[in-house]
Amino acid sequence: MLKTIKQNCHKSYFKRWTRNSWALFSSQKREIIISFLAISLNLVLLPKTEAQSPEHVQISDTLETDAITITAEKLPLELMKTTKTIQVINAESLRSLPQNSLDNMLRSNTLVDVRQRGGNGVQSDISIRGGNYEQTLFLLNGIYFNDPQSGHFNMSLPLDIESVDRVELLYGSSSRVYGNIAMSGAINFISNPQNDNFLNLSLHGGQNGFYKYSIGGNFTTKNSKHYISLSRSSSDGYMANTDFESNSLYYSTEIDLKTSKLEYQLGLMDRNYGANSFYSAAYPNQFEDVKTALSSLKWSINLPIQLETKIFWRGNVDRFELFRGMKTAPEWYSQHNYHQSNMFGFGLGTSKWHRFGKTSLGADFRNESISSTVLGDSLRNTRKYLFENIDLLFGKNRNISSIYIDHLYIYKRLSSSFGINSNYYSSLKSWGFFPGADLSFSVSDKSLVFLSINSAMRLPSFTDLYYESPNLIGNRSLSAEKSITYEVGYRYVSQKHNTLNLSAFIRQANNLIDWIKYPDDQFWHSSNHTNLIYSGLEFMFYFNPHTVSEYLSHFTNLSLGYTFVNINQKSSDFQSAYVLDNLKHKFVLFGNFKLYKNLYLSYNFSLQDRNGGFWESKDVATANYVDYKPFSLSDIKLMWNDENWTVFLEVANVFDKEYFDFGGIPQAGRWIKLGGNYKIKF
């Protein structure tokens, strides 16, 4: 049970929950200690009442965790100041979910659309609330790491699920803090050094020649903590040309400097995979080799005024083969596509509590560049591809600068926040302004109603602007996407941590960027849609049966959710690759059951119904357009664990359903895996 046991200034203490400043909750200049963490936590800012602190956090919980400290400093993620729907998936919940990969973990959420081109996290496009994969902000420990070349690489992160401490999801626009990209939501993967010393060994195997092994270690000194992990996974594939190999290295450290703290992270990933029909069904022998590196350094100063400065970099190297190894390549295909992109940035922010609330302001700068054999303008001085003797003849460079200010004010049961983000884009030679406001009213200690209005935008990626291939034509004249989102909702959290969330939103969007194709045309064209209006309804319910009756003590957690998203324009005379092919209906049911002592069973059921469709035939002249069909999936996981050992058996797609996330790319059928983890403490 969650109880407030001490109250002091802007700090609230609960039972057992402590961690670190990477998190979404950092906007609340305080330390939070919480007794339990659920598979999906719903946190919300409630104005004070007679018996409450000025800010009261309601949390639904089911699974007991190790001590996790969340210490609020200058917000690396200035998100909890708004009355948004925020969910947290902790480490224990991540391990219990069927299909042990980051993209499949996200797929178990009703508000997230995961469109996969290959299994086991090979490549996935992640979108939220009907948006497309380019409109979701991705962060690692609160640091921006979206790929400027293409959103297809946003999930090319150098860590696996064993290294993730928790995942925080924000639904709705957050551009007034982050500016470019954050149109439909944000996902923050958190991997923190722990407080103890341990070594974790993991080995998995399964059908289709799948194997995975990893090793991770945590080491502490008097004033520092260090975590490092290495992993490798591989598979022969579930059909022709869907094999893959993936290797990753990740390191993070925290150094305590008394009144300040340094946080550093470094990640490397090397992944190659058969890309059967990934971007066109006419070319089943595609192949991709992707190498990603990222690094960041953050310095947080904890004074009466909170200060934070950060510097970050992401590099991506990509070789795309339309004909794998040049086999069966026609005469007109003389060379693969080679790309090297870099994203470098730094930021400074500050926040201060005072008698009129909390004021936050900051500034960020980001440079995005690419060198390529096809993307960008002609270069005066050609560059070399890092890993082969290939001349990169084209390139592009752009700068994005932003300044933001935001204010949070609380009066009795009323909470409000408002602010604006101003961005300058060197490529457009123009400024963009994105204001927003949120308001909530606490109906009682257990419930509130809220509403918000926020604006957002996104610049086109380098692929949107410049890419050309035998079936794709980019558009250098693309305009930036813009939107305004209106949201209203209700949230209830009982003393037994059963949670109900209801919300509705309308998003008015202009100039949305999409790849479209007409029936009599063999090319896909990058273009701006005119005006689209999204409307959506969301329902989420989290239930802990054991809190109702001792006879239900074996039912650890049950949750269900439903999302409906409608777009006012239909894909009638052309095929939309992304914008109009949103999930219209999604229903998810998850249950976690204790069978006997340390033996648990997890079950996840999902039902999806997608808008849009695709042409079945590879020949344009004989193309047959068909709508996406609704489908359901069931996944199960049987897991036994004790203090050091965890052994599991998981079955994905239990009933071997045939389904498509993208037209022409069948997803894997039933896939059985077996694995184990061993943790050595010292």
N, C-alpha and C positions, 0 to 999 in steps of 0.2 A: 504494500500500500504506500502511496506517495504522501508524505507529510512534510510541511514546512517546520523545521525544527529550530531555525535561527534566522533572525532578520537583522541586517545591519547595513545602513546606507543603501546603496544600490546592489547589494549582494544578497542572494537568496540561497539558503542551504537546504538540500533535501538529503535523502539517504543514498549513499553509494552511487555515485556517478561522477567521475572527474576526468577531464581530458585537456584540450589544447586549442589554440587560437585559429586553426585552419577553418573553422566550421562556420556554417550559415548563421549560427546563433551569436556570432561575435558582435553584433550590433548592440547587445545589451551589456554594457560595461559592468560585468559582474561575473562571479564564479558560480556555476551551477553544479550541484551534486544531486544525482537522481538515482533512485533505487533500482529501476528496471528499464529496459528498452525493448520496444516491440519490433515485430517484423516491419511494421510501418508506423512510425511515430508521427503524430499530428500535433505540431506545436503552434501556439497562437498567442499573440500578445493581448492580454486582457487588462483593461484599466482597473485601477484599484477600487476596492470597496472597503468597508470598515475593517474587515478582517484580513485584507489582502495587502501584500506589498505593492508598491507602485506598478510593478510589472509582474504578472503571475503567469507562469508557464504551465499549461495543461499537457499531460503526456499520457498516451495510451501505451500500456506495456503488456508483454506476455512472457518474455524470456529474460531470465536473470543473467547479467553480464558481469565480467570483471570490472574493476573500478575504472571509470573513464572520466577524465577531467576536461571540462570545457571552460577555459578561462578567457573571458571577453577582454580583448584589447581593441586597438583600432580595427574596425571591421574589415577583414579581407573579403568578406562577402556581406555587403550591406543589404541583407534581404529580410531579416526578421523584423525590421522596422515596419514592414508592410503587413497588412492582414492577408497574406497569401496562404495558399495551401502548400505546406511543406511536409515532406515525408522523409524519414530517416530509416535506413535499413542497416542494422548493425551486423557485426561479424558473425555472431551465432546464427542469425537469420539467413545470412548469405550462405553459410555452410549447409543449412538445412534445406535450402531450395533445390528441387530437382533441376538437372542440367546446370552443372557447376561452371558457368562462364558469365562474364559481366553482361554481355548482350542478352543472354537468356534470363538473367536476373531481372533486367529492365523489362523484359517481355512479360514478366509476371505481374506487371502493374497496369491497371486499366487505362491510365492517362497517357501511357507511352506507347508509341507505334514503332516497333522494331522490324525493319524489312531486311532480311538476310539474303546474301548472295552465296554464302557457303556456311557450313556448320562450324560450331566450336569457335565462334568469334573471328572467323577469317576476315570477313568484311560485312559490316552492318550499317545501315542508315537509321539514325535515331531521330525521331521527331516527337513533338508534344502538342496535344490539343489541336490536331488537324494541321499543324504547320508542317513544313518540310525539313529535311535533315540539315539544311544550311541555316535554319533559324533557331537552332538549339545551341546554347552556350555550354562549352565543356571546360571544366576546371579540374586540376589535380592539386589537392591541398590548397584550394582557394586561388590558384594561379591560372590565368587564361592560357589555354593551349589549343585553340581551334586552328585548323590547317588552312592557310590562305589559298592553296591550290585548288582544293576540293573538299567538301564536307564528307566525301566518301572515306577520308583518312582520319576523321576526328576520333574514331575509336581505335586508332593505331597507337595505343598507349603501352608503355613498356612495363606493365605489371599485370599479374593475373589475379584471380579472385582470392587466392590464398594470402596475398599481400595487402588486400584491402581491409581496412579497419571498419569502415562504414561508407555508405553512399547517401548523399543528401540531394533531394530533388525539390526544385521550386517550379511551380506551375504558374504561368502567366508572364507578362513582360517585365523585364528588369533593366531595360535600356536606360532608364534615368540614372542608374548607377554605372552600368557597364558600357553604355553607348551601343556601338555597332554589334549586330548579331542577335542579342538576347531578345528576340521577338516573341517566342512562344514559351520559353522556359529555360532553366539551367540545371545542369547535373554536375555535382561536385564529388569526385572520388577522393577519399581520404585514406592515406596510408601513413600512419605516425609511428615513430619509434615508441616502444613500450617502456615501462618502468622496471622491468625485470630482465634477466639474462636467459636466453633460450635459443635452441636450435630446432627448426622444424623441417622434417623430411616428408616428402609426399611422392607417391607413385600411383598412377592411374593407367588402366588399359581397357580396351574394348573392341567392339566390332569394327570392321573396315580398316583394320590395321592401326587403330588409334592407340597412342601411348602418350603419356605426359609424366615428367618428373620435375621436381623443383626442390630447392633447398633455400631456407631463409633463416637468418639469425639476427638476434637483437642483443646489443651489448651496451652497458652503461658504465659511466664513470661518475665522479662526484658531481660534476656540473654539465654533463653531456649525455645524450642518448643517441645510439646509432642503430639503424636497421638496414640490412642488405639482403637481396634475394636474387636468385638465378633460376630460370625455368626454361624448359624445352618441351615442345609438343609437336606431334606429327600424325598424319593419317594418310592412307592410300586413297581416301575419298569414298563417297557413297555412290558415285557414278563416274563415268569417264571424265577425266580432266577436272576433278574436284579435290585432288590431293593437296596437302599443304605441309609446310614446316615453319615453325615459329620459335624464336629464341629471344629472351629478354633478360636484362639486368637492371636492377633498380636499387638506389641507395638514398637514404634520407637521414638527416641528423638534426638535432636540436641542441643548442649550447646556451645555457643559462648564464647571463651576465648581470645578475642581481636585479637591476632596474630595467633591464632590456633582455631581449632574446634574439638569437640568430637561428634561422631555419633554412637549411639548404637541401636541395634534392637534385638527383641526376638519374636519368633513365636512358637506356639504349634498347632498341628493338630491331630485329632482323626477321622479316617474314616474307615467304614466297609461296605462291599458290596457283593451282590451275583455276582459271577463271572461265569455266564453261558458260558461254552465252551471257557473260556478266553485263555487257553493254549493248549487245545485239545478238539475237538468236541466229543471225546469218553467219556468225563466226564462233563456232563452238570450241575452237582451240586457242582461246585467249589465255594469257599468262601474265602474272604481275609479280614483281619483286620490289618490296617496300622496306626501306630502312629509315628509322625515326630516332632522333636524339632530342632530349629536352633537358633543361636545367633552369634552376631559379634560386635566388638568394633573397631572403626577407629579413628585415631588421625591425623588430617591434619594441617600442619604448613605452614603458608603463609609468607615466607621470600623471599629475592632475589633468593634463591634456594628453590624450592618447595619440601617439605618432606611429606611423608605419611607412617604411620605404621598401620597395622591391624592384628587382631586376630579373628579367626572364628571357629565355630563348628557346625556340623550337626549330629544328631542321628536319627536312624530309627529302629523301632521295627515292625516286620512283622510276622503274623501267617497266613499261607496258608493252607487251607483245601481242599484236593482233593475231599472229600466227606463231604459236609456241615453237621456239627453237628454229624458226624459219621453215619448219616442215609444212608442206603443201602451200607455201606462200606463192602467189602469182608474181608475174614479172613486175607489175606496177608497185609491189610492196618491197622496197629496198632497205628499209631500216625501221627498227623499233622506235617507240617514243621514249625520250629521256627527259626527266624533270628534276630540278633541284630547287626547293623552296626554303626560305628562311623567314622567321618571324621573331623580331627582337623588340623588347619594350621595357619600360620602367614606369614606376608610379610613386606618388607621395600622397598620403592621406592623413587626416587628423579628425578627431571627434572630441566633444566636450559636453559633459552633463552640466546644466546650470538650472536656475530657478524656473526657467521657461521651457525646459525640456532638454533635448539632446540635439546638437547641431553637428553635422558632419560635412566636410568638404575635402576635395582632393583633385588631383590632376594626373593624367596618364598620357603616355606617348607610346605609339607602336609603329614599327616599320615592317612592311611586308614586301618581300621580293621573290622573284622567280627567274631562273635561267632554264632554257628548254630548247628542244629541237622543234617545237611547234607553238608554244604559248608565249605571247608577248609581241613586242615590236622588234624589228631588226636591231641587233647590237653592233656598235662600232667595233668593239673589242670582244671577240668570241671568248667563251670560257670552256673549260674542260669538265666533262662529267667525272665525278670523283673516282669511280671504280672501273671505268673503261676509257679507252682512247677515243672519245666521241666529242665532237665540237658542238657546243650549245650556241646556236646562232641567234636565238631570240630571248627576250627577257622583259621584265617590267618591275618597277619599284614604286611604292606609294607609302605615304605617311598618314597616320590617323592620330589626331590630338584631341583630348577631351578634358573638360573641366566640369565638375559637378558640385552641387550643394544640396543638402537635404536636412530636413528638420522633423523631429518627432516630438509631439506634445501630448501629454496625458492629463486629463481632468476628470476625476472621479471615475465614472463608468465609460467615459468617452476617450478614445485614442485616435489620433490623427497623425499622418505623416505626409509631407509634400516636398517636392524638390524638382530640380531641372538638371539636365545634362546637355552641355553644349559641345559639339564635335566639329572639328575642321578636317576635311578630306582633301588631300593634295591632288588626288586624281580627278576630282570633280571641281576643285578650286572653289569650294563653297562651304558654308557652315550649316549644321543641322542642330535643331533645338528640340529636346524631348522632355516635356514636363510630365508630371504625374502626381496623383494624390490618392491616399487611402484613408478610409474612415471605418471605425468599428465601434460597436456599442455592446457592452456586457449586459445581457439580459439577466443573468444570474452568475453565481460563482462557477457554474458548469457549462454555460452556453453563451454564445454571442452571435450577432449578425454583423456582416461587413459588406462594404462596397468599395470599389476602386476604379479609377480611370487612369490609364497609362498609355503613353505613345512609344513607338519603337521604329527602328529601321535596320536595314542590312545592305551592305555593299555587295555587288556581284563578285563572285570568286574569279580567279584567273581562268579557270576552266569555262565558266559561263561566258566570259568575254572573248576568249581567243581560241578555244579548242576547235580543231578541224580534223576530220577523219573520213573514211569512205562513206559513213552514214551520219555524221554529226557536223553541224556548222554553228560556230559560236557567233556572238553579236557584240561588236565593240561599242555599240551605241546604247547598251543597256543602262537604264536608270536604276537608282537605288530603290529598294522596296521600303514601304512605309506602312504603318498601321496604328490604329487606336483601339484599345481593348477596354470594354466595360465589363465589370464583374460584380456579382452580388452572391452572397452565400450565408450559410448558417452552419454552426459547428456545436456539437454537444459532446462532452466528455464526462462520464459518470465517475463516482468515487471508486468504482471497481475497474476503471480504465477501459470500459467499453465505449467505443467512439463512433459517432455518426457525423458524416460530412455531406452537405448538400450545396451545390453551387451551380450557377448559370453564367454564361459569358457570351458576349458578342464582340467580334473582332472585325473592324472595317479595314480592309487592306487595299493598297494601291500599288500598281506596277509590280506585282509578284512575278518573280523570275521562274521560268519553267522551260523544260525541253518538250516541244510539241511536234507531232507528226500527223500529216494528212494522209488519207487512204491512197491517194494517187501519187504520193511523193515518197521517194526512198530515203529522204534525209530527215533527221531530227534537227529542229532549229531552236536555238536559245532565244527566248522572247519575254517581253513583259506582258502579263495579263492586264486587262483594264482594272475594273473595280470588282472585288469579291467581298462578300460578307459571310463570315463564319458565325454560326450560333451553336452553342453546346450546352449540354446538361451533364452533371457529374454526381454520382452517388457512391459513397464509400462507407462501409460498415465493418468495424473490427470488434470481434467478440471473444471474450475469454471464458469459455464454458466452466472452467474450474472455479471461477469466482461466484457462480450461481449455485452450484451444488457439488458436494463431495463425490457424488455418483458420477460426475462428469470430469473427475480429476485427471483422467487419461487424455482428455481433449485439451492439448496445450494451447492451441490457437486456431481460430476460424476467422476468415475474412472473405468478404465478397465486394465486388465493385462493378459498376456499369457506367459507361461513357457513351454519349451520343453527340456526334458532330455533324452538322449539315453545312453545305456550301451552296450559295444561291445560284451558281452556274454549273451546268452539267457538261461533261465532255461528250458532245454529240457529233460534231463534224470533224474532230481531230482527237488524237490520243495524247493524253497528258502523262508524262513520265513520273511526275511527283505531285504537283500542286493539287490537281483534281482527283488524284487517286488516294485520298485520305481514308482512314478507318471511319466508317459511319457509325458502326456499333461495335462495342467491345465489352465482353463480360468475363470476369475472372473470379474463380472460387479457389481458395487455398485453405488447406487444413494440415495441421501438424498434430500427430497423435503419439502418445507414449504407449507402446504395446506391452513391454515388460522390462522393468528395471531400466537398463541403459539402452534399450532398443526402441527406436522411433521410426515412424512412417510419415513421410510428407507426400501430399498429393496436390497437384495443381491442374485445374481445368480452365481452359480459355475458349471463348467463342468469338470469332471475328467476322465482320461483314464489311468489305471494302468497296468504296465507290470506284467508278471507272472500269477499264478493261484493257484488252490487248489483242493484237493480231496473232492468231495461231500460226499462220504460214510464214515461212522465211521469205517467200517470193511475194513481192509487193503486188504483182498482177493477180495473184490468186489468194490474196489476204482475206482471212475470215475473222472479223472482229467479234470477240466474245467478252462478256462481263466477268469480272472476278466473282467467283462463287464463295459463299460463306463456308467456313470450315471450323471444326472444333479440334482441340488437341488436349491430350491427357499425358501428364508426366508424373512419375512416382520415384521416390527415393527411400530406400531402407537403410538406416544408419544406426550403428552401434558405437558408443564412445564411452571412455572412462577418462581419468585424469590426463593420461599421456597418449592413448590410442584412439583413433577414429577409423572405422572401416565402413564402407558404404557400397551399395548396389543401386544404380539408377537406371531407369528406362525412360528414354525420351520418345515421344510419339507412340505411346503404348499400343494403340490400335492401328498403327501403320497407315495413317491417313495420307493421301496425296493432296498436297496444297502448294500454293504459289504466293510468295510475297511480292515478286516481280513476275510479269508475264514472260513465259518461255524459260523460266529457271525453276525446275522442280526442286523442292526442299527434301531433306533427308527423311526417309521412313523411320521405322523403329530402330533405335540405336541403344544398345545395352553396354554399360560401362561398369567396371569394378575398380575400387581404389581404396587407398588407406593413407593415413597421416600419422606420424609419430613425432611427439614433441619432447625434447630433452631439456630439462631445466638445470641450471647450474649457477 
